[in-house]
Amino acid sequence: TNGCEVNLNTNINNCGTCGNACSSTDNATGTCSFGTCSYACDSGWGNCDGNWTNGCEVNLNTNINNCSACGTACSAANATGTCSSGNCSYTCDSGWGNCDGNWTNGCEVNLNTDTNNCGSCNNACSADNATGTCSSGTCGYVCQADWGNCDNEWWNGCEINLLNTDEYCGNCETSCYGTWYCEDSSCVSAGGGGGS
């Protein structure tokens, strides 16, 4: 006879008692230490449900709810997450932008309504002597009082002072001619009186 040939403290086929095998399970390797079975997940896999009967059931390289580690979800506000090679990446939902470059707060800007990021990040609805608006991702403008966009170009804003510009007096359609000049949005004669 060979006596007590098995070390029950370390033998993975007879761990703690004869016949108690620390069988390798899905995506995991079994070990026996001090007569107790334990398991180690293979690289890239996790036992995220805590149940060793189904082994390390989660692929940590591709699972968006457990990306690189159990419980690490690829989740961000107004965005769709993906997990590749254990790294999260995100795509903003339509109409939203990650304008601060920080994924912890997701795609934080509504590109349909934000006047500083209208239609795309950093596209400000800004024009001289005008108030900008953003609707459906498109900038709009309203001239401030006494200013006019008489060339119909917004790149230079509301470029005409309607209070004292002879060619555009009070609005973009009224001009003062001859001895008439524009004062306080009205055409007045150099000799006194008003007219157009």
C-alpha positions as CSV (number, residue, x, y, z in Angstrom):
1,T,0.0,0.0,0.0
2,N,1.1,3.6,-0.5
3,G,-0.6,4.9,2.7
4,C,-2.1,8.4,2.6
5,E,-0.9,9.4,-0.7
6,V,-3.0,12.6,-1.3
7,N,-2.5,16.0,0.3
8,L,-6.1,17.0,0.9
9,N,-5.0,20.6,1.5
10,T,-3.7,21.2,-2.0
11,N,-4.9,18.5,-4.4
12,I,-7.5,19.9,-6.8
13,N,-9.0,16.4,-7.4
14,N,-9.3,15.7,-3.7
15,C,-9.7,19.0,-1.9
16,G,-10.5,18.7,1.8
17,T,-11.7,15.1,1.2
18,C,-11.2,12.3,-1.2
19,G,-13.1,12.7,-4.5
20,N,-13.9,16.4,-3.9
21,A,-12.6,17.9,-7.2
22,C,-12.1,21.6,-7.7
23,S,-13.1,21.2,-11.3
24,S,-12.3,24.0,-13.7
25,T,-15.5,25.7,-14.7
26,D,-16.4,28.0,-17.6
27,N,-13.6,30.5,-18.2
28,A,-12.1,29.8,-14.8
29,T,-9.3,27.7,-13.2
30,G,-9.9,25.8,-10.0
31,T,-7.3,25.7,-7.1
32,C,-7.2,24.0,-3.8
33,S,-5.8,25.8,-0.8
34,F,-6.0,24.6,2.8
35,G,-8.6,22.0,1.8
36,T,-10.9,24.6,0.2
37,C,-11.7,25.0,-3.5
38,S,-11.3,28.4,-5.0
39,Y,-11.4,29.7,-8.6
40,A,-9.6,32.3,-10.6
41,C,-11.3,33.8,-13.7
42,D,-9.4,33.6,-16.9
43,S,-8.1,36.9,-18.3
44,G,-10.9,39.0,-19.7
45,W,-13.7,37.2,-17.9
46,G,-15.6,37.9,-14.7
47,N,-17.8,36.0,-12.3
48,C,-20.2,39.0,-12.0
49,D,-23.2,37.1,-10.6
50,G,-21.0,35.5,-7.8
51,N,-22.1,32.0,-8.8
52,W,-19.2,29.6,-9.5
53,T,-21.5,26.9,-10.9
54,N,-21.7,28.9,-14.2
55,G,-18.1,30.0,-13.9
56,C,-16.9,33.4,-15.1
57,E,-19.9,34.0,-17.3
58,V,-19.2,37.6,-18.4
59,N,-16.8,38.7,-21.1
60,L,-15.3,41.8,-19.6
61,N,-13.9,42.9,-23.0
62,T,-17.3,43.4,-24.6
63,N,-20.0,43.6,-22.0
64,I,-21.4,47.2,-21.7
65,N,-22.7,46.5,-18.1
66,N,-19.4,45.0,-17.0
67,C,-16.6,46.6,-19.1
68,S,-13.1,45.7,-17.8
69,A,-14.6,44.9,-14.4
70,C,-17.8,43.6,-12.9
71,G,-20.2,46.5,-12.3
72,T,-18.4,49.0,-14.6
73,A,-21.1,50.1,-17.0
74,C,-20.6,52.0,-20.2
75,S,-23.3,54.5,-19.4
76,A,-23.5,58.2,-20.0
77,A,-26.4,60.7,-20.2
78,N,-27.8,61.2,-23.7
79,A,-25.4,58.8,-25.2
80,T,-25.0,55.2,-26.3
81,G,-22.1,53.2,-24.8
82,T,-20.1,50.4,-26.3
83,C,-17.4,48.2,-24.7
84,S,-14.4,47.1,-26.8
85,S,-11.2,45.5,-25.5
86,G,-12.4,46.4,-22.0
87,N,-12.7,50.1,-22.7
88,C,-15.9,52.1,-22.8
89,S,-16.6,54.5,-25.7
90,Y,-19.7,56.6,-26.4
91,T,-21.7,58.1,-29.2
92,C,-23.9,61.0,-28.5
93,D,-27.6,60.6,-29.1
94,S,-29.0,62.7,-32.0
95,G,-29.3,66.4,-31.1
96,W,-26.9,66.2,-28.1
97,G,-23.2,67.0,-27.8
98,N,-20.3,66.3,-25.4
99,C,-19.1,69.9,-25.7
100,D,-16.9,69.9,-22.6
101,G,-15.2,66.7,-23.6
102,N,-16.1,65.1,-20.2
103,W,-17.9,61.8,-20.5
104,T,-18.7,61.6,-16.8
105,N,-21.6,64.1,-17.5
106,G,-22.3,62.5,-20.9
107,C,-23.6,64.5,-23.8
108,E,-24.6,67.5,-21.7
109,V,-25.6,70.0,-24.4
110,N,-28.9,70.1,-26.3
111,L,-27.6,71.2,-29.7
112,N,-31.2,72.0,-30.8
113,T,-31.6,74.9,-28.4
114,D,-28.2,76.0,-26.9
115,T,-27.2,79.4,-28.4
116,N,-23.6,78.7,-27.6
117,N,-23.6,75.3,-29.3
118,C,-26.3,75.4,-31.9
119,G,-26.3,72.4,-34.3
120,S,-22.7,71.6,-33.2
121,C,-20.4,72.2,-30.3
122,N,-18.9,75.8,-30.1
123,N,-21.2,77.1,-32.9
124,A,-22.4,80.2,-31.1
125,C,-25.4,82.2,-32.4
126,S,-23.7,85.5,-32.1
127,A,-23.9,88.6,-34.3
128,D,-23.1,92.3,-33.7
129,N,-26.0,94.4,-32.3
130,A,-28.3,91.3,-32.4
131,T,-29.7,88.7,-30.0
132,G,-29.2,85.2,-31.1
133,T,-31.6,82.3,-30.9
134,C,-31.2,78.6,-31.5
135,S,-34.1,76.5,-32.8
136,S,-33.9,72.9,-34.2
137,G,-30.1,73.4,-34.3
138,T,-30.3,76.5,-36.5
139,C,-29.3,80.0,-35.4
140,G,-31.7,82.9,-35.7
141,Y,-31.2,86.6,-34.9
142,V,-33.2,89.6,-33.8
143,C,-31.7,93.0,-34.2
144,Q,-31.4,95.2,-31.2
145,A,-33.5,98.4,-31.0
146,D,-32.4,101.0,-33.5
147,W,-30.2,98.7,-35.5
148,G,-30.9,97.0,-38.9
149,N,-29.5,94.1,-40.9
150,C,-29.9,96.0,-44.2
151,D,-27.6,93.8,-46.3
152,N,-29.4,90.7,-45.1
153,E,-26.1,89.1,-44.1
154,W,-25.7,87.9,-40.5
155,W,-21.9,87.5,-40.5
156,N,-21.7,91.2,-39.9
157,G,-24.8,91.3,-37.7
158,C,-27.1,94.3,-37.6
159,E,-24.6,96.7,-39.2
160,I,-26.7,99.8,-39.7
161,N,-27.5,102.4,-37.0
162,L,-31.1,103.3,-38.0
163,L,-31.1,106.4,-35.7
164,N,-28.7,108.5,-37.9
165,T,-27.9,106.8,-41.2
166,D,-29.2,108.9,-44.1
167,E,-29.5,105.9,-46.4
168,Y,-31.4,103.8,-43.8
169,C,-33.3,106.1,-41.6
170,G,-35.6,104.4,-39.1
171,N,-35.7,101.2,-41.2
172,C,-33.9,99.5,-44.1
173,E,-36.3,100.9,-46.7
174,T,-36.3,104.7,-45.9
175,S,-33.6,107.0,-47.3
176,C,-33.2,110.7,-46.7
177,Y,-32.3,112.7,-49.9
178,G,-30.9,116.1,-50.8
179,T,-30.9,118.5,-48.0
180,W,-32.7,115.9,-45.7
181,Y,-30.7,114.0,-43.2
182,C,-31.5,111.3,-40.6
183,E,-31.9,112.3,-37.0
184,D,-33.5,110.1,-34.3
185,S,-34.8,107.7,-37.0
186,S,-36.6,110.4,-38.9
187,C,-35.6,112.4,-42.0
188,V,-35.3,116.1,-41.2
189,S,-34.5,119.0,-43.5
190,A,-31.4,121.0,-42.9
191,G,-33.8,124.0,-43.0
192,G,-36.1,122.4,-40.3
193,G,-39.2,120.2,-40.5
194,G,-39.5,116.5,-41.3
195,G,-40.1,114.4,-44.3
196,S,-38.7,111.6,-46.4
